[in-house]
Amino acid sequence: MAITVRDIVELAQKKGCVLATGESKLSKEVYYVDTMEIPDMEAWMKPNVLYITTGYAYSGTKEKILSLIKSLHDVNAAAIAIKSRFIGAYMEEFLKLAEEYEFPIIIMPEELPFTELNYAVMEALVTSQHHEEVKLKSEAASLIKVSNGYSIPNSLVLISSYLAISFAALPPINGIFNPTINFSMVVFLLDSIESKIFAIFFAPILGNLDNSVE
């Protein structure tokens, strides 16, 4: 199961942090954690990332600190954990805008080292990833069992039905393709799906992929 902002907040609260805004977005998934201590980070911001910062790089003017929230919202970032020391003068406007965007802001105590929260979040992310990999291998083994004895086209129909995905077909490269369904192929399929990559197979071998199983 993926880590959510709610999980991050629970970890952070144990270290004295407080969720200031964004209670409606606690179900958003968190894929990475990153620090943010340089200005003009917009070009490197990514979706589903928890950013940790002192806010120093954006503390020069109210416009800068408000632009930080807008940029994080626009890229669909997961949340931000920030200290109040350098943004205190604009805290009211900062939180008001975040509330309008329903964007989660976690206020960190001044005495809490970055590394302590960063390590706790990274540990949770790694543990979650390990559980996903174990689940992936289990699903691959199950698919091998149900597809045993079927041709590749019908094996892929089974897998497609099981995982609610579709396959793209291309001509073979130099006519080379192994016409057997095996464990490594299914793991490749599942890894591709997990990584949001389309699985590609070769049309002359597959034939017509319909919705029936012989």
C-alpha positions as CSV (number, residue, x, y, z in Angstrom):
1,M,0.0,0.0,0.0
2,A,1.3,3.4,-1.0
3,I,2.2,6.0,1.7
4,T,-0.2,8.9,2.0
5,V,0.0,12.4,3.4
6,R,-2.0,11.1,6.3
7,D,0.8,8.6,7.1
8,I,3.4,11.4,6.8
9,V,1.4,13.6,9.2
10,E,1.2,10.9,11.7
11,L,4.9,10.4,11.6
12,A,5.5,14.1,11.8
13,Q,3.2,14.6,14.7
14,K,5.3,12.2,16.7
15,K,8.1,14.6,16.3
16,G,6.2,17.7,17.4
17,C,4.9,18.8,14.0
18,V,1.5,20.2,13.4
19,L,-0.8,20.0,10.3
20,A,-1.9,23.6,9.6
21,T,-3.9,23.2,6.4
22,G,-5.0,20.6,3.8
23,E,-7.0,18.1,5.9
24,S,-9.1,17.3,2.9
25,K,-6.1,16.1,1.0
26,L,-4.6,13.6,3.4
27,S,-5.4,10.7,1.1
28,K,-2.9,12.0,-1.6
29,E,-0.1,9.4,-2.2
30,V,3.5,10.3,-1.5
31,Y,6.2,8.8,-3.7
32,Y,9.3,10.8,-2.7
33,V,10.7,13.2,-0.2
34,D,13.0,16.1,-1.1
35,T,14.4,19.2,0.5
36,M,14.0,22.7,-0.8
37,E,16.6,25.3,0.1
38,I,17.3,27.1,-3.1
39,P,15.2,29.7,-4.9
40,D,13.4,29.2,-8.2
41,M,12.7,25.5,-7.5
42,E,9.6,25.5,-9.7
43,A,11.5,23.8,-12.6
44,W,12.4,20.8,-10.4
45,M,9.1,20.4,-8.5
46,K,7.4,17.1,-9.1
47,P,4.0,15.6,-8.3
48,N,3.4,13.5,-5.2
49,V,6.6,14.7,-3.5
50,L,6.8,15.8,0.2
51,Y,9.1,18.9,0.3
52,I,10.9,19.8,3.5
53,T,12.2,23.4,3.9
54,T,13.1,26.2,6.3
55,G,11.4,28.6,3.8
56,Y,14.6,30.7,3.8
57,A,14.9,30.7,0.0
58,Y,11.4,32.2,-0.3
59,S,11.4,34.5,2.7
60,G,12.4,37.8,0.9
61,T,8.9,39.0,0.1
62,K,5.2,38.0,0.5
63,E,5.0,37.4,-3.2
64,K,7.8,34.8,-3.1
65,I,6.3,32.8,-0.2
66,L,2.9,32.9,-1.8
67,S,4.3,31.8,-5.1
68,L,5.8,28.8,-3.4
69,I,2.3,27.5,-2.4
70,K,0.9,28.2,-5.9
71,S,3.8,26.3,-7.6
72,L,3.4,23.3,-5.3
73,H,-0.3,23.2,-5.9
74,D,0.1,23.6,-9.7
75,V,2.5,20.6,-9.9
76,N,0.3,18.5,-7.7
77,A,3.0,18.1,-5.0
78,A,1.9,16.0,-2.0
79,A,2.7,18.4,0.9
80,I,5.3,20.7,2.4
81,A,6.9,20.5,5.9
82,I,8.2,24.0,6.8
83,K,9.6,25.9,9.7
84,S,8.0,29.3,10.6
85,R,11.2,31.2,11.5
86,F,11.7,32.8,8.1
87,I,8.1,33.2,7.0
88,G,6.5,34.3,10.2
89,A,5.8,37.8,8.9
90,Y,3.7,36.3,6.1
91,M,2.3,33.3,7.9
92,E,-1.3,34.4,7.9
93,E,-1.4,35.0,4.1
94,F,0.7,31.8,3.6
95,L,-1.8,29.6,5.4
96,K,-4.8,31.4,3.9
97,L,-3.7,30.7,0.4
98,A,-2.8,27.1,1.2
99,E,-6.3,26.6,2.7
100,E,-7.8,28.0,-0.5
101,Y,-5.9,25.4,-2.5
102,E,-6.6,22.7,0.2
103,F,-2.8,22.1,0.1
104,P,-1.3,20.3,3.1
105,I,1.2,22.3,5.2
106,I,3.0,20.7,8.1
107,I,4.6,23.2,10.5
108,M,7.9,21.8,12.0
109,P,9.3,22.8,15.4
110,E,12.4,25.0,15.0
111,E,14.5,22.5,17.0
112,L,13.6,19.5,14.8
113,P,16.5,18.7,12.5
114,F,15.6,18.1,8.8
115,T,17.4,14.8,8.8
116,E,15.2,13.4,11.6
117,L,11.9,13.9,9.7
118,N,13.5,13.1,6.3
119,Y,14.8,9.8,7.6
120,A,11.5,8.8,9.1
121,V,9.7,9.5,5.9
122,M,12.3,7.7,3.7
123,E,12.1,4.7,6.0
124,A,8.3,4.6,5.6
125,L,8.7,4.9,1.8
126,V,11.2,2.1,1.5
127,T,9.1,-0.2,3.7
128,S,6.1,0.5,1.6
129,Q,8.1,-0.2,-1.6
130,H,9.3,-3.5,-0.2
131,H,5.8,-4.6,0.6
132,E,4.7,-3.7,-3.0
133,E,7.6,-5.8,-4.4
134,V,6.6,-8.8,-2.3
135,K,3.0,-8.3,-3.5
136,L,4.2,-8.0,-7.1
137,K,6.1,-11.3,-7.0
138,S,3.1,-13.1,-5.4
139,E,0.8,-11.8,-8.2
140,A,3.3,-12.9,-10.8
141,A,3.4,-16.4,-9.4
142,S,-0.5,-16.5,-9.3
143,L,-0.6,-15.4,-12.9
144,I,1.8,-18.1,-14.0
145,K,-0.6,-20.7,-12.5
146,V,-3.7,-19.4,-14.1
147,S,-2.0,-18.9,-17.5
148,N,-0.3,-22.3,-17.6
149,G,-1.4,-24.3,-20.7
150,Y,-2.7,-21.3,-22.6
151,S,-1.2,-19.8,-25.8
152,I,0.5,-16.4,-25.4
153,P,-2.5,-14.5,-26.9
154,N,-4.9,-16.1,-24.5
155,S,-2.5,-15.9,-21.6
156,L,-2.3,-12.2,-22.2
157,V,-6.1,-12.0,-22.3
158,L,-6.2,-13.6,-18.9
159,I,-3.6,-11.2,-17.6
160,S,-5.3,-8.2,-19.2
161,S,-8.6,-9.2,-17.6
162,Y,-7.0,-9.8,-14.2
163,L,-5.1,-6.5,-14.1
164,A,-7.6,-4.4,-16.2
165,I,-5.0,-3.3,-18.7
166,S,-4.5,-3.4,-22.5
167,F,-1.5,-4.5,-24.6
168,A,0.1,-2.8,-27.6
169,A,1.4,-5.0,-30.4
170,L,4.3,-4.3,-32.8
171,P,6.0,-6.4,-35.5
172,P,8.9,-8.6,-34.3
173,I,12.4,-7.3,-34.4
174,N,14.4,-9.5,-36.9
175,G,11.7,-12.1,-36.4
176,I,13.0,-13.0,-33.0
177,F,10.6,-13.6,-30.1
178,N,10.3,-16.4,-27.6
179,P,6.7,-17.7,-28.0
180,T,6.3,-18.9,-24.4
181,I,4.7,-17.3,-21.4
182,N,7.1,-17.6,-18.4
183,F,7.8,-16.1,-15.0
184,S,10.2,-13.4,-16.2
185,M,7.6,-12.3,-18.8
186,V,4.9,-11.9,-16.2
187,V,7.3,-10.1,-13.8
188,F,8.1,-7.8,-16.7
189,L,4.5,-7.1,-17.3
190,L,3.8,-6.4,-13.7
191,D,6.9,-4.2,-13.4
192,S,5.8,-2.3,-16.5
193,I,2.4,-1.7,-15.1
194,E,3.8,-0.7,-11.7
195,S,6.1,1.8,-13.4
196,K,3.2,3.1,-15.6
197,I,4.9,1.8,-18.7
198,F,2.9,0.0,-21.5
199,A,3.9,-3.6,-22.2
200,I,4.7,-4.2,-25.8
201,F,4.4,-7.5,-27.6
202,F,4.8,-8.7,-31.2
203,A,1.7,-8.9,-33.5
204,P,2.6,-12.0,-35.7
205,I,3.1,-14.1,-32.6
206,L,0.1,-12.8,-30.7
207,G,-2.4,-13.0,-33.4
208,N,-5.8,-11.5,-32.5
209,L,-6.2,-10.5,-28.8
210,D,-10.0,-10.9,-28.3
211,N,-11.8,-11.3,-25.0
212,S,-12.2,-15.0,-25.1
213,V,-10.1,-17.8,-23.7
214,E,-9.9,-21.1,-25.6
